């Protein structure tokens, strides 16, 4: 699992970008992509399970916000990407799967 280099504030927003490479390390455009957001224990966050990216390209960015980043019960999140692409060498239906972890900066009210 990779560390995603963001630390959004509790209840704020952040973007995640997926890039896809084939078996030879070159960029590929998947035929399908879904992503899932969980806490560190695997609980689905904010009904974000198998969210489809409608128009896959070699790089896709999506927004997490509000309840996606509610850190009241957990300080971290895991984003799992599942993609399928067609390889010139190995044919259609080649799976790509990656996970990344990031922390949430918990909001603390200023002291009076």
Buried (B, 14 or more C-beta within 10 A) or exposed (E): EEEBEBEBEBBBEBEBEBEBEBEEEEEBBBEEBBBBBBBEEEEEBEEBEEEEBEEBBEEBEBEBEEEBBBBEEBBBBBBBBBBBBBEEEEEEEBEBEBBBEBBBBEEEEEEE
